[in-house]
Amino acid sequence: MRILFIGDVVGRTGRTAVSDYLPAMVRDWSLDLVIVNGENAAGGFGITEAIYQELLDAGADAITLGNHAWDQREALVFIERAPRLIRPANMPPGTPGRGAALVDTKNGRRALVVNAMGRVFMTPFDDPFAVLGRELAACPLREAADAIVVDFHCEATSEKQGVGFFCDGRASLVVGTHTHVPTADHQILPGGTAYMSDAGMTGDYDSIIGMQKEEPLRRFTTGIPSARFEPASGEATLSGVAVETDDSTGLAVKIAPVRRGGRLSPTLPDFWTD
Protein backbone atom coordinates (compact mmCIF):
# COMPACT_ATOMS: atom_id res chain seq x y z
CA MET A 1 0.00 0.00 0.00
CA ARG A 2 1.22 3.50 -0.82
CA ILE A 3 0.61 5.98 1.99
CA LEU A 4 1.15 9.74 2.11
CA PHE A 5 0.87 11.64 5.39
CA ILE A 6 0.78 15.45 5.17
CA GLY A 7 1.84 17.50 8.19
CA ASP A 8 -0.12 20.26 9.93
CA VAL A 9 -1.86 22.42 7.32
CA VAL A 10 -1.59 26.06 8.46
CA GLY A 11 -4.12 28.59 7.18
CA ARG A 12 -5.12 29.48 3.66
CA THR A 13 -1.63 29.19 2.19
CA GLY A 14 -1.31 25.64 3.52
CA ARG A 15 -4.71 24.69 2.12
CA THR A 16 -3.70 26.14 -1.24
CA ALA A 17 -0.59 23.95 -1.29
CA VAL A 18 -2.71 20.86 -0.62
CA SER A 19 -5.15 21.80 -3.38
CA ASP A 20 -2.31 22.60 -5.80
CA TYR A 21 -0.12 19.54 -5.22
CA LEU A 22 -2.12 16.67 -3.75
CA PRO A 23 -4.38 15.71 -6.69
CA ALA A 24 -1.35 15.19 -8.96
CA MET A 25 0.48 13.24 -6.23
CA VAL A 26 -2.51 10.91 -5.86
CA ARG A 27 -2.56 10.37 -9.62
CA ASP A 28 1.15 10.21 -10.41
CA TRP A 29 2.15 8.11 -7.38
CA SER A 30 -0.96 5.88 -7.41
CA LEU A 31 -1.53 6.65 -3.75
CA ASP A 32 -3.78 4.31 -1.80
CA LEU A 33 -4.14 6.28 1.44
CA VAL A 34 -3.72 10.00 2.17
CA ILE A 35 -3.95 11.42 5.70
CA VAL A 36 -3.77 15.14 6.44
CA ASN A 37 -3.37 16.82 9.83
CA GLY A 38 -5.86 19.69 9.65
CA GLU A 39 -5.90 21.12 13.17
CA ASN A 40 -4.44 24.49 12.05
CA ALA A 41 -6.23 24.70 8.73
CA ALA A 42 -8.73 27.46 9.65
CA GLY A 43 -6.68 30.63 10.04
CA GLY A 44 -4.06 28.67 11.97
CA PHE A 45 -6.51 27.56 14.66
CA GLY A 46 -8.83 24.60 14.28
CA ILE A 47 -10.91 23.39 11.36
CA THR A 48 -14.34 24.13 9.88
CA GLU A 49 -16.71 21.79 8.09
CA ALA A 50 -16.11 23.56 4.78
CA ILE A 51 -12.33 23.12 5.15
CA TYR A 52 -12.76 19.46 6.15
CA GLN A 53 -14.65 18.90 2.91
CA GLU A 54 -12.08 20.91 0.93
CA LEU A 55 -9.27 18.63 2.12
CA LEU A 56 -11.29 15.51 1.30
CA ASP A 57 -12.05 16.89 -2.16
CA ALA A 58 -8.31 17.43 -2.75
CA GLY A 59 -7.66 13.72 -2.14
CA ALA A 60 -7.40 13.15 1.62
CA ASP A 61 -8.96 9.96 2.99
CA ALA A 62 -8.78 11.03 6.66
CA ILE A 63 -8.14 14.25 8.58
CA THR A 64 -6.46 14.20 11.99
CA LEU A 65 -6.47 16.91 14.66
CA GLY A 66 -4.63 17.85 17.87
CA ASN A 67 -4.65 20.43 20.65
CA HIS A 68 -6.44 23.02 18.48
CA ALA A 69 -9.27 20.62 17.64
CA TRP A 70 -12.00 22.80 19.14
CA ASP A 71 -10.68 26.30 18.37
CA GLN A 72 -13.47 26.59 15.79
CA ARG A 73 -16.49 25.86 17.94
CA GLU A 74 -18.48 24.39 15.06
CA ALA A 75 -16.10 21.41 15.12
CA LEU A 76 -17.71 20.22 18.35
CA VAL A 77 -20.93 19.70 16.38
CA PHE A 78 -19.96 18.77 12.84
CA ILE A 79 -17.39 16.16 13.92
CA GLU A 80 -20.30 13.85 14.72
CA ARG A 81 -21.30 13.81 11.04
CA ALA A 82 -17.71 13.75 9.75
CA PRO A 83 -16.64 10.09 9.96
CA ARG A 84 -13.18 10.76 8.54
CA LEU A 85 -12.33 13.56 10.99
CA ILE A 86 -10.32 12.08 13.87
CA ARG A 87 -9.50 13.90 17.12
CA PRO A 88 -7.02 12.67 19.77
CA ALA A 89 -8.21 9.35 21.20
CA ASN A 90 -6.98 10.18 24.71
CA MET A 91 -9.27 13.15 25.19
CA PRO A 92 -11.65 12.66 28.15
CA PRO A 93 -14.63 10.28 27.91
CA GLY A 94 -17.65 12.03 26.46
CA THR A 95 -15.64 14.24 24.10
CA PRO A 96 -17.44 14.50 20.74
CA GLY A 97 -16.12 12.56 17.78
CA ARG A 98 -13.79 9.62 17.51
CA GLY A 99 -10.11 9.02 18.18
CA ALA A 100 -9.74 6.25 15.62
CA ALA A 101 -11.48 5.35 12.39
CA LEU A 102 -11.37 2.44 9.97
CA VAL A 103 -11.42 4.08 6.54
CA ASP A 104 -11.72 2.74 3.01
CA THR A 105 -8.55 3.24 0.98
CA LYS A 106 -8.45 4.21 -2.67
CA ASN A 107 -7.58 0.61 -3.62
CA GLY A 108 -10.52 -0.91 -1.76
CA ARG A 109 -8.72 -1.97 1.41
CA ARG A 110 -9.22 -0.90 5.02
CA ALA A 111 -6.87 1.27 7.08
CA LEU A 112 -7.07 2.20 10.74
CA VAL A 113 -6.14 5.82 11.45
CA VAL A 114 -5.48 6.69 15.10
CA ASN A 115 -4.81 10.14 16.57
CA ALA A 116 -3.36 10.63 20.06
CA MET A 117 -1.86 13.56 21.93
CA GLY A 118 1.25 13.69 24.11
CA ARG A 119 1.33 14.78 27.74
CA VAL A 120 4.85 16.24 28.08
CA PHE A 121 4.61 20.08 27.92
CA MET A 122 0.96 19.71 26.83
CA THR A 123 -2.47 19.30 28.43
CA PRO A 124 -2.18 16.05 30.42
CA PHE A 125 -5.03 14.04 28.93
CA ASP A 126 -5.34 10.27 29.44
CA ASP A 127 -2.24 8.11 29.05
CA PRO A 128 -1.58 7.91 25.29
CA PHE A 129 0.33 4.66 25.60
CA ALA A 130 -2.60 2.88 27.25
CA VAL A 131 -5.08 4.34 24.76
CA LEU A 132 -2.94 3.39 21.76
CA GLY A 133 -2.44 -0.08 23.19
CA ARG A 134 -6.20 -0.57 23.38
CA GLU A 135 -6.79 0.72 19.85
CA LEU A 136 -4.09 -1.50 18.35
CA ALA A 137 -5.34 -4.54 20.25
CA ALA A 138 -8.93 -3.93 19.14
CA CYS A 139 -7.98 -3.72 15.44
CA PRO A 140 -4.81 -5.75 14.83
CA LEU A 141 -2.71 -5.16 11.75
CA ARG A 142 -3.54 -7.60 8.94
CA GLU A 143 -6.27 -9.28 10.98
CA ALA A 144 -8.66 -6.32 10.96
CA ALA A 145 -6.81 -3.60 9.02
CA ASP A 146 -4.53 -3.71 5.98
CA ALA A 147 -2.59 -0.69 7.29
CA ILE A 148 -2.48 1.28 10.54
CA VAL A 149 -1.32 4.90 10.78
CA VAL A 150 -0.79 6.67 14.11
CA ASP A 151 -0.60 10.48 14.20
CA PHE A 152 0.99 11.34 17.55
CA HIS A 153 0.44 15.05 18.20
CA CYS A 154 3.13 15.88 20.71
CA GLU A 155 5.71 18.45 21.81
CA ALA A 156 8.52 16.27 23.18
CA THR A 157 10.66 14.27 20.77
CA SER A 158 11.41 11.71 23.47
CA GLU A 159 7.70 10.99 23.98
CA LYS A 160 7.24 10.67 20.22
CA GLN A 161 10.11 8.19 20.01
CA GLY A 162 8.66 6.26 22.93
CA VAL A 163 5.34 5.89 21.12
CA GLY A 164 7.18 4.82 17.97
CA PHE A 165 8.88 1.93 19.72
CA PHE A 166 5.73 1.14 21.71
CA CYS A 167 3.82 0.66 18.43
CA ASP A 168 6.69 -0.99 16.54
CA GLY A 169 5.51 -4.11 14.75
CA ARG A 170 1.85 -3.24 15.34
CA ALA A 171 1.45 -0.20 13.05
CA SER A 172 2.47 0.63 9.50
CA LEU A 173 3.45 4.22 10.34
CA VAL A 174 3.88 6.31 13.48
CA VAL A 175 4.37 9.98 12.61
CA GLY A 176 4.65 12.98 14.88
CA THR A 177 2.87 16.29 14.37
CA HIS A 178 2.53 19.58 16.28
CA THR A 179 6.02 21.18 16.24
CA HIS A 180 5.69 22.37 12.59
CA VAL A 181 9.33 21.55 11.78
CA PRO A 182 10.19 18.46 9.68
CA THR A 183 12.73 16.11 11.27
CA ALA A 184 15.43 14.12 9.48
CA ASP A 185 14.99 10.84 11.38
CA HIS A 186 12.62 9.00 9.02
CA GLN A 187 13.36 5.29 9.36
CA ILE A 188 11.87 1.84 9.60
CA LEU A 189 12.06 0.61 13.19
CA PRO A 190 13.31 -2.93 13.98
CA GLY A 191 9.79 -4.37 14.09
CA GLY A 192 8.83 -2.94 10.69
CA THR A 193 6.98 0.27 11.63
CA ALA A 194 7.87 3.40 9.65
CA TYR A 195 8.64 6.33 11.94
CA MET A 196 9.31 10.09 11.71
CA SER A 197 9.39 12.38 14.75
CA ASP A 198 7.63 15.24 12.95
CA ALA A 199 6.22 15.53 9.45
CA GLY A 200 6.59 19.32 9.53
CA MET A 201 3.90 21.81 8.59
CA THR A 202 2.27 22.55 5.29
CA GLY A 203 2.55 26.30 5.48
CA ASP A 204 4.76 29.31 4.86
CA TYR A 205 8.22 28.72 6.39
CA ASP A 206 9.04 32.45 6.26
CA SER A 207 7.35 32.54 9.64
CA ILE A 208 7.53 31.40 13.23
CA ILE A 209 5.88 27.98 13.12
CA GLY A 210 3.47 29.24 10.48
CA MET A 211 2.59 32.58 12.06
CA GLN A 212 3.61 36.04 10.88
CA LYS A 213 6.88 36.82 12.67
CA GLU A 214 6.14 40.23 14.19
CA GLU A 215 3.83 39.28 17.05
CA PRO A 216 5.79 36.21 18.23
CA LEU A 217 9.01 38.27 18.14
CA ARG A 218 7.35 41.06 20.09
CA ARG A 219 6.23 38.61 22.76
CA PHE A 220 9.66 36.98 22.93
CA THR A 221 11.46 40.31 23.30
CA THR A 222 9.02 42.21 25.51
CA GLY A 223 6.81 39.59 27.12
CA ILE A 224 3.80 41.70 26.17
CA PRO A 225 1.11 40.40 23.79
CA SER A 226 -0.29 43.18 21.62
CA ALA A 227 -2.15 41.39 18.83
CA ARG A 228 -3.43 37.97 17.89
CA PHE A 229 -1.29 35.54 15.93
CA GLU A 230 -1.98 35.57 12.20
CA PRO A 231 -0.89 32.90 9.70
CA ALA A 232 1.94 33.84 7.35
CA SER A 233 0.66 34.31 3.82
CA GLY A 234 3.62 33.48 1.58
CA GLU A 235 3.91 30.38 -0.59
CA ALA A 236 3.61 27.22 1.49
CA THR A 237 5.78 24.13 1.47
CA LEU A 238 3.77 20.93 1.49
CA SER A 239 5.58 18.76 4.05
CA GLY A 240 4.97 15.14 4.90
CA VAL A 241 6.16 11.57 4.67
CA ALA A 242 5.66 8.80 2.12
CA VAL A 243 5.52 5.13 3.10
CA GLU A 244 5.11 1.91 1.16
CA THR A 245 3.97 -1.22 2.98
CA ASP A 246 4.19 -4.94 2.34
CA ASP A 247 0.69 -6.18 1.47
CA SER A 248 1.31 -9.49 3.22
CA THR A 249 2.23 -7.95 6.59
CA GLY A 250 1.02 -4.35 6.55
CA LEU A 251 4.46 -3.28 7.76
CA ALA A 252 6.68 -0.70 6.07
CA VAL A 253 9.28 -1.48 3.44
CA LYS A 254 10.07 2.09 2.29
CA ILE A 255 9.91 5.57 3.80
CA ALA A 256 10.93 9.01 2.54
CA PRO A 257 10.23 12.64 3.44
CA VAL A 258 8.12 14.75 1.10
CA ARG A 259 8.58 18.49 0.59
CA ARG A 260 7.14 20.42 -2.32
CA GLY A 261 7.02 24.16 -3.07
CA GLY A 262 7.77 27.16 -0.90
CA ARG A 263 11.09 27.84 0.83
CA LEU A 264 12.33 24.40 1.90
CA SER A 265 14.52 22.29 -0.35
CA PRO A 266 12.29 19.92 -2.32
CA THR A 267 12.47 16.20 -1.73
CA LEU A 268 10.28 13.48 -3.21
CA PRO A 269 10.25 9.69 -2.75
CA ASP A 270 12.54 8.32 -5.47
CA PHE A 271 10.89 4.92 -5.19
CA TRP A 272 7.69 6.39 -6.71
CA THR A 273 9.15 9.03 -9.04
CA ASP A 274 11.63 7.13 -11.23
Secondary structure, DSSP 4 states (H G I P E B T S, - for coil): -EEEEE--B-HHHHHHHHHHHHHHHHHHTT-SEEEEE-TTTTTTS---HHHHHHHHHHT-SEEE--TTTTSSTTHHHHGGG-TTEE--TTSPTT-SS-SEEEEE-TTS-EEEEEEEE--TTS---S-HHHHHHHHHHHS-BTTTBSEEEEEEE-S-HHHHHHHHHHHTTT-SEEEEESS-S--S--EE-TTS-EEES----BB-SSSBTTB-SHHHHHHHHHS---S---B--SPPBEEEEEEEE-TTT--EEEEEEEEESSSSPPB--HHHH-
